[in-house]
Amino acid sequence: RVIGLVPGQIITESLVDEPAVRSGEALADPERDLAKVAVIERHLGTGRIGLGFVRGFGLRRGALGSTLSHDAHNAVIVGVDDASMAYAVRRLANIGGGIVVVDGAKVLAELPLPVAGILSDAPLAEVVSASEAVVAAALELGCSIDAPFQSLAFLALSVIPALKITDRGLVDVERFELVPLRAE
């Protein structure tokens, strides 16, 4: 199963595609606009991580991450390589939450949101500048959508159709149930 972004919308499509596999590991495929997505529970230390694929970001390299995600505000990461995704998670933890854009182990831009991982205590001008920088950095990684972090935030909102992802896994919103990554 693949979450398909719908341009300019918070709804998604429920798609099916076959990822490339190497040594038993499913891989992202930037050539086919197939990125990995992870939602990591960050409030109770449960260790829950939902994993899946998403199409529509257009990423060519690196990863985007945010703790500003409806409704649970868990960490949501989209990327084309595991190392970048892992680094994005670590960076989010180190800055107390927020929005990050990374390429490998390099932070291209970030917007720290240290108040519960959803609010900034910085002056407005700094927040606006950092917000513009993360969007520009996402474009530098090949992201092809207008509002990448709004799209990222709504991937985990499991009440808006059709396929979403939470820390418990993929959610078929129309059936209101968790579904496996592998489509039957």
Contacts in CASP RR format, 6 or more apart in sequence:
PFRMAT RR
TARGET T0000
AUTHOR 0000-0000-0000
METHOD contacts of the structure
MODEL  1
RVIGLVPGQIITESLVDEPAVRSGEALADPERDLAKVAVIERHLGTGRIG
LGFVRGFGLRRGALGSTLSHDAHNAVIVGVDDASMAYAVRRLANIGGGIV
VVDGAKVLAELPLPVAGILSDAPLAEVVSASEAVVAAALELGCSIDAPFQ
SLAFLALSVIPALKITDRGLVDVERFELVPLRAE
1 14 0 8 1.000
1 15 0 8 1.000
1 16 0 8 1.000
1 52 0 8 1.000
1 53 0 8 1.000
1 163 0 8 1.000
1 170 0 8 1.000
1 179 0 8 1.000
1 180 0 8 1.000
1 181 0 8 1.000
1 182 0 8 1.000
1 183 0 8 1.000
2 15 0 8 1.000
2 16 0 8 1.000
2 17 0 8 1.000
2 34 0 8 1.000
2 52 0 8 1.000
2 53 0 8 1.000
2 54 0 8 1.000
2 55 0 8 1.000
2 163 0 8 1.000
3 12 0 8 1.000
3 13 0 8 1.000
3 14 0 8 1.000
3 15 0 8 1.000
3 37 0 8 1.000
3 52 0 8 1.000
3 53 0 8 1.000
3 54 0 8 1.000
3 55 0 8 1.000
3 155 0 8 1.000
3 163 0 8 1.000
3 164 0 8 1.000
3 165 0 8 1.000
3 170 0 8 1.000
4 12 0 8 1.000
4 13 0 8 1.000
4 14 0 8 1.000
4 15 0 8 1.000
4 54 0 8 1.000
4 55 0 8 1.000
4 56 0 8 1.000
4 163 0 8 1.000
5 12 0 8 1.000
5 13 0 8 1.000
5 54 0 8 1.000
5 55 0 8 1.000
5 56 0 8 1.000
5 57 0 8 1.000
5 145 0 8 1.000
5 151 0 8 1.000
6 12 0 8 1.000
6 13 0 8 1.000
7 145 0 8 1.000
7 146 0 8 1.000
8 145 0 8 1.000
8 146 0 8 1.000
8 147 0 8 1.000
10 150 0 8 1.000
10 151 0 8 1.000
10 154 0 8 1.000
10 157 0 8 1.000
10 160 0 8 1.000
11 160 0 8 1.000
11 161 0 8 1.000
11 162 0 8 1.000
12 155 0 8 1.000
12 160 0 8 1.000
12 161 0 8 1.000
12 162 0 8 1.000
12 163 0 8 1.000
12 164 0 8 1.000
13 162 0 8 1.000
13 163 0 8 1.000
14 162 0 8 1.000
14 163 0 8 1.000
14 172 0 8 1.000
14 174 0 8 1.000
15 55 0 8 1.000
15 163 0 8 1.000
16 183 0 8 1.000
17 32 0 8 1.000
17 34 0 8 1.000
17 53 0 8 1.000
17 55 0 8 1.000
19 26 0 8 1.000
19 27 0 8 1.000
19 28 0 8 1.000
19 29 0 8 1.000
19 34 0 8 1.000
19 53 0 8 1.000
20 26 0 8 1.000
20 27 0 8 1.000
20 29 0 8 1.000
21 27 0 8 1.000
26 53 0 8 1.000
26 181 0 8 1.000
28 34 0 8 1.000
28 35 0 8 1.000
28 36 0 8 1.000
28 53 0 8 1.000
28 79 0 8 1.000
28 80 0 8 1.000
28 81 0 8 1.000
29 80 0 8 1.000
30 58 0 8 1.000
30 59 0 8 1.000
30 60 0 8 1.000
30 61 0 8 1.000
30 80 0 8 1.000
32 55 0 8 1.000
33 55 0 8 1.000
33 56 0 8 1.000
33 57 0 8 1.000
33 58 0 8 1.000
33 59 0 8 1.000
34 53 0 8 1.000
34 54 0 8 1.000
34 55 0 8 1.000
35 53 0 8 1.000
35 54 0 8 1.000
35 55 0 8 1.000
35 56 0 8 1.000
35 57 0 8 1.000
35 58 0 8 1.000
35 59 0 8 1.000
35 78 0 8 1.000
35 79 0 8 1.000
35 80 0 8 1.000
36 51 0 8 1.000
36 52 0 8 1.000
36 53 0 8 1.000
36 54 0 8 1.000
36 78 0 8 1.000
36 79 0 8 1.000
36 80 0 8 1.000
36 82 0 8 1.000
36 85 0 8 1.000
37 51 0 8 1.000
37 52 0 8 1.000
37 53 0 8 1.000
37 54 0 8 1.000
37 76 0 8 1.000
37 77 0 8 1.000
37 78 0 8 1.000
37 79 0 8 1.000
37 155 0 8 1.000
37 165 0 8 1.000
38 49 0 8 1.000
38 50 0 8 1.000
38 51 0 8 1.000
38 52 0 8 1.000
38 75 0 8 1.000
38 76 0 8 1.000
38 77 0 8 1.000
38 85 0 8 1.000
38 89 0 8 1.000
39 49 0 8 1.000
39 50 0 8 1.000
39 69 0 8 1.000
39 74 0 8 1.000
39 75 0 8 1.000
39 76 0 8 1.000
39 77 0 8 1.000
39 155 0 8 1.000
39 156 0 8 1.000
39 165 0 8 1.000
39 166 0 8 1.000
39 167 0 8 1.000
39 169 0 8 1.000
40 47 0 8 1.000
40 48 0 8 1.000
40 49 0 8 1.000
40 50 0 8 1.000
40 74 0 8 1.000
40 75 0 8 1.000
40 77 0 8 1.000
40 89 0 8 1.000
40 167 0 8 1.000
41 47 0 8 1.000
41 48 0 8 1.000
41 49 0 8 1.000
41 72 0 8 1.000
41 74 0 8 1.000
41 167 0 8 1.000
42 67 0 8 1.000
42 73 0 8 1.000
42 74 0 8 1.000
42 75 0 8 1.000
43 72 0 8 1.000
43 73 0 8 1.000
43 74 0 8 1.000
46 167 0 8 1.000
47 167 0 8 1.000
48 167 0 8 1.000
48 168 0 8 1.000
49 167 0 8 1.000
50 165 0 8 1.000
50 166 0 8 1.000
50 167 0 8 1.000
50 168 0 8 1.000
50 169 0 8 1.000
50 170 0 8 1.000
51 165 0 8 1.000
51 169 0 8 1.000
51 181 0 8 1.000
52 165 0 8 1.000
52 169 0 8 1.000
52 170 0 8 1.000
52 181 0 8 1.000
53 181 0 8 1.000
54 78 0 8 1.000
54 155 0 8 1.000
56 144 0 8 1.000
56 145 0 8 1.000
57 64 0 8 1.000
57 78 0 8 1.000
57 79 0 8 1.000
57 143 0 8 1.000
57 144 0 8 1.000
57 145 0 8 1.000
57 148 0 8 1.000
57 151 0 8 1.000
58 142 0 8 1.000
58 143 0 8 1.000
58 144 0 8 1.000
58 145 0 8 1.000
59 78 0 8 1.000
59 79 0 8 1.000
59 80 0 8 1.000
59 141 0 8 1.000
59 142 0 8 1.000
59 143 0 8 1.000
60 80 0 8 1.000
60 141 0 8 1.000
60 142 0 8 1.000
61 80 0 8 1.000
61 81 0 8 1.000
61 84 0 8 1.000
61 103 0 8 1.000
61 141 0 8 1.000
61 142 0 8 1.000
62 79 0 8 1.000
62 80 0 8 1.000
62 81 0 8 1.000
62 84 0 8 1.000
62 85 0 8 1.000
62 101 0 8 1.000
62 102 0 8 1.000
62 103 0 8 1.000
62 104 0 8 1.000
62 141 0 8 1.000
63 77 0 8 1.000
63 78 0 8 1.000
63 79 0 8 1.000
63 80 0 8 1.000
63 81 0 8 1.000
63 84 0 8 1.000
63 85 0 8 1.000
63 87 0 8 1.000
63 88 0 8 1.000
63 101 0 8 1.000
63 102 0 8 1.000
63 103 0 8 1.000
63 104 0 8 1.000
64 77 0 8 1.000
64 78 0 8 1.000
64 79 0 8 1.000
64 88 0 8 1.000
64 99 0 8 1.000
64 100 0 8 1.000
64 101 0 8 1.000
64 138 0 8 1.000
64 141 0 8 1.000
64 143 0 8 1.000
64 148 0 8 1.000
64 149 0 8 1.000
64 152 0 8 1.000
65 75 0 8 1.000
65 76 0 8 1.000
65 77 0 8 1.000
65 78 0 8 1.000
65 88 0 8 1.000
65 89 0 8 1.000
65 92 0 8 1.000
65 99 0 8 1.000
65 100 0 8 1.000
65 101 0 8 1.000
65 152 0 8 1.000
66 75 0 8 1.000
66 76 0 8 1.000
66 92 0 8 1.000
66 98 0 8 1.000
66 99 0 8 1.000
66 100 0 8 1.000
66 149 0 8 1.000
66 152 0 8 1.000
66 153 0 8 1.000
67 73 0 8 1.000
67 74 0 8 1.000
67 75 0 8 1.000
67 76 0 8 1.000
67 92 0 8 1.000
67 96 0 8 1.000
67 97 0 8 1.000
67 98 0 8 1.000
67 99 0 8 1.000
67 113 0 8 1.000
67 117 0 8 1.000
67 118 0 8 1.000
68 98 0 8 1.000
68 99 0 8 1.000
68 113 0 8 1.000
68 117 0 8 1.000
68 118 0 8 1.000
68 149 0 8 1.000
68 153 0 8 1.000
69 75 0 8 1.000
69 76 0 8 1.000
69 152 0 8 1.000
69 153 0 8 1.000
69 154 0 8 1.000
69 155 0 8 1.000
69 156 0 8 1.000
69 157 0 8 1.000
70 153 0 8 1.000
70 154 0 8 1.000
70 156 0 8 1.000
70 157 0 8 1.000
71 156 0 8 1.000
71 157 0 8 1.000
72 156 0 8 1.000
72 166 0 8 1.000
72 167 0 8 1.000
73 116 0 8 1.000
73 117 0 8 1.000
73 118 0 8 1.000
74 156 0 8 1.000
74 166 0 8 1.000
74 167 0 8 1.000
75 89 0 8 1.000
75 92 0 8 1.000
75 97 0 8 1.000
76 152 0 8 1.000
76 153 0 8 1.000
76 155 0 8 1.000
76 156 0 8 1.000
76 165 0 8 1.000
77 85 0 8 1.000
77 88 0 8 1.000
77 89 0 8 1.000
78 85 0 8 1.000
78 152 0 8 1.000
78 155 0 8 1.000
79 85 0 8 1.000
79 88 0 8 1.000
81 104 0 8 1.000
83 104 0 8 1.000
83 105 0 8 1.000
84 102 0 8 1.000
84 103 0 8 1.000
84 104 0 8 1.000
87 102 0 8 1.000
87 104 0 8 1.000
87 105 0 8 1.000
88 100 0 8 1.000
88 101 0 8 1.000
88 102 0 8 1.000
91 100 0 8 1.000
91 102 0 8 1.000
91 107 0 8 1.000
91 110 0 8 1.000
92 98 0 8 1.000
92 100 0 8 1.000
95 110 0 8 1.000
95 112 0 8 1.000
95 114 0 8 1.000
96 112 0 8 1.000
96 113 0 8 1.000
96 114 0 8 1.000
96 117 0 8 1.000
97 112 0 8 1.000
97 113 0 8 1.000
97 114 0 8 1.000
97 117 0 8 1.000
98 110 0 8 1.000
98 111 0 8 1.000
98 112 0 8 1.000
98 113 0 8 1.000
98 114 0 8 1.000
98 117 0 8 1.000
98 118 0 8 1.000
99 110 0 8 1.000
99 111 0 8 1.000
99 113 0 8 1.000
99 131 0 8 1.000
99 134 0 8 1.000
99 149 0 8 1.000
100 107 0 8 1.000
100 109 0 8 1.000
100 110 0 8 1.000
100 111 0 8 1.000
100 134 0 8 1.000
101 107 0 8 1.000
101 108 0 8 1.000
101 109 0 8 1.000
101 110 0 8 1.000
101 134 0 8 1.000
101 137 0 8 1.000
101 138 0 8 1.000
101 140 0 8 1.000
101 141 0 8 1.000
102 108 0 8 1.000
103 141 0 8 1.000
108 137 0 8 1.000
108 140 0 8 1.000
108 141 0 8 1.000
109 130 0 8 1.000
109 133 0 8 1.000
109 134 0 8 1.000
109 136 0 8 1.000
109 137 0 8 1.000
110 130 0 8 1.000
110 133 0 8 1.000
110 134 0 8 1.000
111 120 0 8 1.000
111 127 0 8 1.000
111 130 0 8 1.000
111 131 0 8 1.000
111 133 0 8 1.000
111 134 0 8 1.000
112 120 0 8 1.000
112 122 0 8 1.000
112 130 0 8 1.000
113 119 0 8 1.000
113 120 0 8 1.000
114 120 0 8 1.000
114 121 0 8 1.000
115 121 0 8 1.000
120 126 0 8 1.000
120 127 0 8 1.000
122 130 0 8 1.000
134 149 0 8 1.000
135 147 0 8 1.000
135 148 0 8 1.000
135 149 0 8 1.000
138 148 0 8 1.000
138 149 0 8 1.000
145 151 0 8 1.000
154 160 0 8 1.000
155 164 0 8 1.000
155 165 0 8 1.000
156 164 0 8 1.000
156 165 0 8 1.000
156 166 0 8 1.000
157 164 0 8 1.000
158 164 0 8 1.000
158 165 0 8 1.000
158 166 0 8 1.000
158 171 0 8 1.000
158 173 0 8 1.000
159 173 0 8 1.000
160 173 0 8 1.000
161 173 0 8 1.000
161 174 0 8 1.000
162 172 0 8 1.000
162 173 0 8 1.000
162 174 0 8 1.000
163 170 0 8 1.000
163 171 0 8 1.000
163 172 0 8 1.000
163 173 0 8 1.000
163 179 0 8 1.000
164 170 0 8 1.000
164 171 0 8 1.000
164 173 0 8 1.000
165 171 0 8 1.000
168 178 0 8 1.000
169 178 0 8 1.000
170 178 0 8 1.000
170 179 0 8 1.000
170 180 0 8 1.000
170 181 0 8 1.000
171 177 0 8 1.000
171 178 0 8 1.000
171 179 0 8 1.000
172 178 0 8 1.000
172 179 0 8 1.000
END
